[in-house]
Amino acid sequence: MSENDHVAQVRDEWGDLKPSFIVDLLTALDAQDLKTVRAMTRELHAADMADVLQAIEQYRRVELISVLGKNFDVEALAELDEGTRDAILDDLPADVIASAIKKLDTDDALYLIEDMERHEQVEILSKVPKEDRAALSRGLDFPENTAGRLMQTEYVAVPYSWNVGKALEHVRTAKEIPESFVEIYAIDDSGRLEGAVPLSRLLRGHRDKRILDIMDKKQTVFSVTDPQEDVAYKFEQYNLVSAAVTDSTGCLVGMLMVDDILDVIQEEADVAIKRLGGVGSEEEIEGSVVQTTRLRFAWLFVNLLTAVLASWVISWFDATIQQMVAIAVLMPIVASMGGNAGTQTMTVAVRALATRELGPVNAVRVVFRECAVGLINGLLFAIIIGLFVWWWFGFGGLGLVIGIAMIINLVAAALAGILLPLALDYFDTDPAVSAAVFLTTVTDVVGFFSFLGLATLFLKLGLLKT
């Protein structure tokens, strides 16, 4: 059976796990039909196995892993989200975790144990070979979310004085090399990185050619302390497939591969989306009710305070609202349109800041562009809503009031949507975390104040009839 045929048995046409597959697997598990369980999971890719584990209840996860035993692909543990990973590891014996770590690259092994308590890490590391223990201990010493945590310490390095033939022989016979790599690194006698040779160039090179003569001296190199978002940006910006990692002395200590960086890019996007929605970046779909409630409460409380502020602004014009009920009916339209327009601008701005497409060089131009967009949309929607209100209530003056308020609020929304993220980013505050709350406050307050203030003015001038 081809890989595509097997995937078709597990996933539907949209790429989702088939409920029937999960049901059949659990049925076989309940019946202790181990032969069927192993047959159903034997050809699963590690990522697919991780999705299966995340789709079933916690007690079934440990049961499935135990039943599969040596047939369980431990790489699936490295594919799990943090919440599911921690829940599973909490129920697995230290010997089982240590056995899994022995089979994984250092970066994947670090992912499994990085969030454990220190005494748990020590217990597990004591059960792995000395060489692996040293590499993992060194990795745990690096700050979280840095290149040092992402890198794998398995790589191919040869002295730059070697020739191609000797380097190829080393690649063929060396025991401690990664399963997959796309380049070898050239080092000096002290282990300092001097260059890199793509594997394709090495294979095509004349055996007597020196590594020094065919290596790339200019390359993108990362330090162990480089933040993971900077690493991800450079991998994306320069279309990197792999890159070397050095310590503070310039010595080669690890290698980064694009598959690990793709996880970082997805993680950064996930965090940004959650923060834009006022959700904690640690929240997982498998999180407990108490944990999820705690993570969401803080921003909901801030939203409550901003809603109270907007209501306070409305209270200034209670006499105006009492004179004309139609004003109360139309109030939410202005605030809602401003909020949606501001969210559009803010989403684009936050994303552009994250990808470094927006900065001091083009900030002024982008601000003017967003203001122009806000003004044009304001004029268009002012005409639409003005005519609609005139038809609905028969008051041309009221249509004019809401039209002017619409223009004001959409321009304000555009300004807030672009300036708030820029300001927060300038003060080293993540704009994805705070901008949404401030934006809602601006559009609500400006929307209500402009609409009710203009209505009050028009009533005093006799341009509106009660």
C-alpha positions in Angstrom: 0.0 0.0 0.0 1.4 3.4 -1.0 1.8 6.2 1.5 -1.1 8.2 -0.2 -3.4 5.2 0.1 -2.6 4.8 3.8 -3.2 8.5 4.4 -6.5 8.2 2.7 -7.5 5.6 5.2 -6.8 8.0 8.1 -7.7 11.4 6.7 -10.7 12.7 4.7 -10.5 14.8 1.5 -10.0 18.0 3.6 -7.1 16.5 5.6 -9.0 16.0 8.8 -8.8 12.7 10.8 -11.6 10.4 9.9 -13.9 9.8 12.9 -14.4 6.3 11.7 -10.7 5.6 12.0 -10.7 6.8 15.6 -13.8 4.8 16.4 -12.3 1.6 14.9 -9.0 2.1 16.7 -10.6 2.6 20.1 -12.9 -0.4 19.4 -9.9 -2.6 18.8 -8.2 -1.1 21.9 -11.2 -1.9 24.0 -11.3 -5.5 22.7 -7.5 -5.8 23.4 -7.1 -6.7 19.7 -3.5 -5.7 19.7 -2.8 -7.1 16.2 -5.4 -4.7 14.7 -4.2 -1.7 16.8 -0.7 -2.2 15.6 -1.7 -2.8 12.0 -3.8 0.4 12.0 -1.0 2.5 13.4 2.1 0.8 11.8 2.3 3.0 8.8 1.2 6.2 10.5 3.5 9.2 10.1 4.7 10.6 13.4 2.6 13.8 12.8 -0.5 11.7 12.1 0.1 9.6 15.2 0.3 12.9 17.2 -3.0 14.0 15.8 -4.5 10.6 16.8 -3.2 11.0 20.4 -4.6 14.6 20.6 -8.0 13.4 19.3 -8.6 10.8 22.1 -9.0 11.1 25.8 -6.0 11.2 28.1 -6.3 7.8 29.6 -6.6 6.3 26.1 -3.4 8.0 25.0 -1.3 6.3 27.6 -3.1 3.0 27.0 -2.4 3.2 23.3 1.3 4.0 23.8 1.6 1.1 26.3 -0.1 -1.3 23.9 2.2 -0.3 21.0 5.3 -0.6 23.1 8.4 -0.7 20.9 6.2 -0.2 17.8 5.2 3.3 19.0 7.0 6.0 17.0 8.5 8.2 19.7 8.9 11.1 17.2 5.1 11.5 17.6 5.7 12.9 21.1 7.8 15.7 19.6 4.8 16.6 17.3 2.3 17.1 20.1 1.2 20.5 21.3 2.6 21.5 24.7 -0.6 20.8 26.6 -1.0 17.3 25.3 2.7 16.6 25.6 2.8 17.5 29.3 -0.3 15.5 30.1 1.1 12.4 28.4 4.6 12.8 30.0 3.0 13.2 33.4 1.6 9.7 33.1 4.6 8.0 31.5 7.3 6.4 33.7 10.8 8.0 33.6 12.3 4.9 32.0 9.9 5.2 29.1 10.6 8.9 28.6 14.4 8.2 28.8 14.0 5.4 26.2 12.2 7.8 23.9 14.8 10.5 24.3 17.6 8.2 23.2 15.9 7.8 19.8 15.3 11.5 19.2 17.5 14.3 17.9 18.6 16.7 20.6 16.1 19.4 19.6 13.2 17.1 19.8 14.4 15.5 23.0 14.7 19.0 24.6 11.2 19.8 23.6 10.0 16.8 25.6 11.7 17.7 28.9 12.2 21.5 28.7 9.1 22.3 30.8 9.5 19.6 33.4 10.5 20.3 37.0 14.3 20.2 37.5 14.3 17.1 39.6 12.3 15.3 36.9 14.8 16.4 34.3 17.7 15.1 36.4 16.0 11.7 37.0 15.3 11.2 33.2 18.8 12.4 32.2 20.4 10.0 34.6 18.9 7.2 32.5 20.3 8.3 29.1 23.9 7.7 27.8 26.5 10.1 29.1 27.1 11.8 25.7 23.4 12.4 25.2 23.1 13.6 28.8 25.8 16.2 28.3 24.2 17.6 25.1 20.8 17.8 26.6 22.1 19.4 29.8 23.9 22.0 27.8 20.8 22.7 25.7 18.7 23.2 28.9 21.2 25.8 30.0 20.3 28.1 27.0 17.4 30.5 27.5 14.0 29.4 26.3 12.9 30.4 22.8 16.5 30.8 21.5 18.5 29.1 18.8 20.3 27.1 21.5 17.0 25.4 22.4 16.0 24.8 18.7 19.3 23.5 17.4 20.3 19.8 17.1 23.8 19.0 18.2 24.1 16.3 15.5 25.9 17.7 12.4 28.7 17.0 10.0 31.9 19.0 10.4 35.3 18.5 8.9 38.6 20.4 9.0 38.8 22.9 6.1 42.2 21.5 5.2 40.7 18.2 4.2 39.9 17.3 0.6 36.6 16.2 -0.9 37.5 12.5 -0.9 38.4 12.4 2.8 35.2 14.4 3.7 33.1 11.9 1.7 34.7 9.0 3.4 34.0 10.6 6.8 30.3 11.1 5.8 30.0 7.4 4.8 31.7 5.9 7.9 31.1 8.3 10.8 28.6 7.0 13.4 27.4 10.2 15.0 25.9 12.1 12.1 22.3 13.3 11.7 19.8 11.2 9.7 19.3 14.1 7.3 21.4 17.1 6.4 22.0 19.3 3.4 25.5 20.8 4.1 28.7 20.0 5.9 30.6 22.6 8.0 34.2 23.4 7.7 36.0 24.2 10.9 39.6 25.0 12.0 41.7 23.1 14.5 40.0 24.8 17.5 36.5 24.1 16.2 35.7 27.6 15.0 33.3 27.7 12.0 35.0 28.7 8.8 32.4 27.9 6.1 29.9 25.5 4.7 29.7 23.2 1.7 26.3 22.2 0.3 26.1 18.4 0.0 25.3 18.6 -3.7 28.6 20.5 -4.3 30.5 18.0 -2.2 29.2 15.0 -4.2 30.1 16.6 -7.5 33.5 17.9 -6.4 36.8 16.3 -7.5 38.2 14.1 -4.7 41.5 16.0 -4.6 39.8 19.4 -4.3 40.3 21.0 -0.9 37.2 21.9 1.3 38.8 25.3 1.7 38.5 25.9 -2.0 34.8 24.9 -2.4 33.3 26.1 0.8 31.0 29.2 1.2 32.7 31.6 3.6 29.7 34.0 3.6 26.7 32.3 5.3 24.0 33.1 7.7 25.1 31.9 11.1 23.2 32.1 14.4 24.4 32.4 17.9 23.0 30.1 20.6 21.3 33.1 22.3 19.5 34.5 19.2 15.8 34.8 19.8 13.7 32.2 17.9 11.6 34.9 16.2 14.8 36.4 14.7 15.9 32.9 13.6 12.5 32.3 11.9 12.6 35.7 10.2 16.0 35.1 8.7 15.1 31.5 7.5 12.1 33.0 5.8 13.8 36.1 4.5 16.9 34.3 3.0 15.2 31.0 2.0 17.4 29.0 4.3 17.2 25.2 4.6 19.7 24.8 7.3 22.2 27.0 9.2 25.0 26.6 11.7 24.8 27.7 15.3 27.9 28.9 17.2 28.7 29.8 20.7 30.2 33.1 22.0 33.7 32.1 20.8 32.6 31.3 17.3 32.9 27.5 17.7 30.3 25.3 16.0 27.9 23.8 18.5 24.8 22.9 16.5 22.7 23.0 13.4 19.2 24.3 12.6 16.9 22.7 10.0 14.0 24.3 8.3 11.5 21.8 9.7 12.2 23.0 13.2 11.9 26.7 12.1 8.5 26.0 10.4 7.3 24.9 13.9 8.5 28.3 15.2 6.8 30.2 12.5 3.5 28.4 13.1 3.9 28.9 16.9 4.5 32.7 16.4 1.5 32.9 14.2 -0.6 31.0 16.7 0.5 33.3 19.5 -0.3 36.4 17.5 -3.8 35.2 16.6 -4.6 34.3 20.2 -3.3 37.6 21.5 -5.3 39.6 18.9 -8.4 37.8 20.2 -7.6 38.5 23.8 -6.6 34.9 24.6 -3.6 33.8 26.5 -0.7 32.5 24.3 -0.5 29.5 26.6 -4.1 28.4 26.0 -4.5 25.1 24.2 -7.6 23.4 22.9 -7.0 20.6 25.4 -6.7 22.9 28.3 -8.7 22.5 31.5 -11.8 24.6 32.2 -10.1 26.3 35.2 -6.9 27.1 33.3 -8.8 28.4 30.3 -11.1 30.5 32.4 -8.1 32.0 34.2 -6.3 32.8 31.0 -9.3 34.6 29.5 -10.6 36.4 32.6 -7.9 39.1 32.6 -8.6 40.5 29.2 -12.4 40.2 29.6 -12.1 42.3 32.7 -10.1 44.9 30.8 -12.8 44.9 28.2 -15.4 45.4 30.9 -13.6 48.5 32.1 -13.5 49.9 28.5 -17.2 49.1 28.1 -18.0 51.0 31.3 -16.0 54.0 29.8 -18.1 53.9 26.7 -21.3 53.7 28.7 -20.1 56.7 30.7 -19.7 58.7 27.5 -23.3 57.8 26.5 -24.6 59.0 29.9 -23.4 62.5 29.0 -26.1 62.6 26.4 -29.0 61.0 28.2 -31.2 64.0 27.6 -30.6 63.9 23.8 -31.4 60.2 23.7 -34.7 60.8 25.6 -35.7 63.5 23.1 -35.2 61.2 20.1 -35.5 57.4 20.5 -34.1 56.9 16.9 -30.7 58.0 18.2 -30.6 55.0 20.6 -31.5 52.7 17.8 -28.7 54.0 15.5 -25.9 54.3 18.1 -24.4 50.9 17.8 -24.0 51.2 14.0 -21.4 53.9 14.2 -19.4 52.2 16.9 -19.6 48.8 15.3 -18.4 50.1 11.9 -15.5 51.9 13.5 -14.5 48.8 15.5 -14.6 46.5 12.4 -12.6 49.1 10.3 -10.1 49.5 13.0 -9.6 45.8 13.4 -8.9 45.5 9.7 -6.2 48.1 9.9 -4.8 46.7 13.1 -4.6 43.2 11.9 -2.6 44.2 8.8 -0.3 46.5 10.9 0.4 43.8 13.6 1.2 41.2 10.9 3.4 43.7 9.1 5.3 44.5 12.3 5.8 40.8 13.0 7.2 40.1 9.5 9.2 43.4 9.6 7.4 44.8 6.6 6.4 47.8 8.6 9.1 50.0 10.3 10.5 53.5 10.5 11.3 53.6 6.8 7.7 53.3 5.6 5.6 54.1 8.7 4.6 57.6 7.7 3.5 56.5 4.2 1.5 53.6 5.6 -0.2 55.9 8.2 -1.3 58.3 5.4 -2.5 55.4 3.3 -4.7 54.0 6.1 -6.1 57.5 6.8 -7.0 57.9 3.1 -8.7 54.4 3.1 -10.6 55.4 6.3 -11.7 58.7 4.8 -12.9 57.1 1.5 -14.7 54.3 3.2 -16.2 56.8 5.7 -17.6 58.9 2.8 -19.0 55.9 1.0 -20.7 54.5 4.1 -21.8 57.9 5.2 -23.8 58.2 1.9 -25.2 54.7 2.3 -26.3 54.9 5.9 -27.4 58.6 5.5 -29.8 57.7 2.7 -31.0 54.6 4.6 -31.7 56.6 7.8 -33.5 59.2 5.8 -35.7 56.5 4.2 -36.2 54.7 7.6 -37.0 57.6 9.9 -37.8 60.3 7.4 -35.3 62.8 9.0 -32.7 64.1 6.5 -30.9 65.8 9.4 -30.5 62.6 11.3 -29.1 60.9 8.2 -26.6 63.8 7.9 -25.6 63.4 11.6 -24.9 59.7 11.4 -23.1 60.2 8.0 -20.7 62.8 9.5 -20.2 60.6 12.6 -19.4 57.6 10.4 -16.7 59.6 8.6 -15.1 60.8 11.8 -15.1 57.3 13.4 -13.7 55.5 10.4 -10.9 57.9 10.1 -10.2 57.6 13.9 -10.4 53.9 13.6 -7.8 53.9 10.8 -5.5 56.1 12.8 -5.9 54.1 16.0 -5.5 50.8 14.0 -2.1 51.8 12.7 -0.7 54.2 15.4 -1.5 51.9 18.4 0.5 49.0 17.1 3.4 51.3 16.1 3.4 53.0 19.5 3.3 49.7 21.4 6.0 48.2 19.3 8.2 51.4 19.8 7.9 50.8 23.6 8.8 47.1 23.3 5.3 46.0 24.1 3.7 43.2 22.0 1.1 45.1 19.9 -0.9 41.9 19.5 -1.5 41.8 23.2 -2.8 45.3 24.0 -3.8 46.9 20.7 -7.2 45.3 20.4 -8.5 46.5 23.8 -7.3 50.1 23.2 -8.7 50.1 19.7 -12.1 49.1 20.9 -12.0 51.9 23.5 -11.1 54.5 20.8 -13.8 53.4 18.3 -16.5 53.2 20.9 -15.7 56.5 22.6 -15.2 58.4 19.4 -18.2 56.8 17.7 -20.6 57.5 20.5 -19.2 60.9 21.3 -19.3 62.1 17.7 -22.8 60.7 16.9 -24.4 61.9 20.2 -22.5 65.2 20.2 -23.6 66.0 16.7 -27.1 65.0 17.4 -27.2 67.2 20.5 -25.8 70.1 18.5 -28.3 69.6 15.6 -31.2 69.5 18.1 -30.1 72.8 19.7 -29.8 74.4 16.3 -33.3 73.1 15.4 -32.0 71.0 12.5 -33.5 67.8 14.0 -37.1 67.3 15.0 -38.0 65.3 18.1 
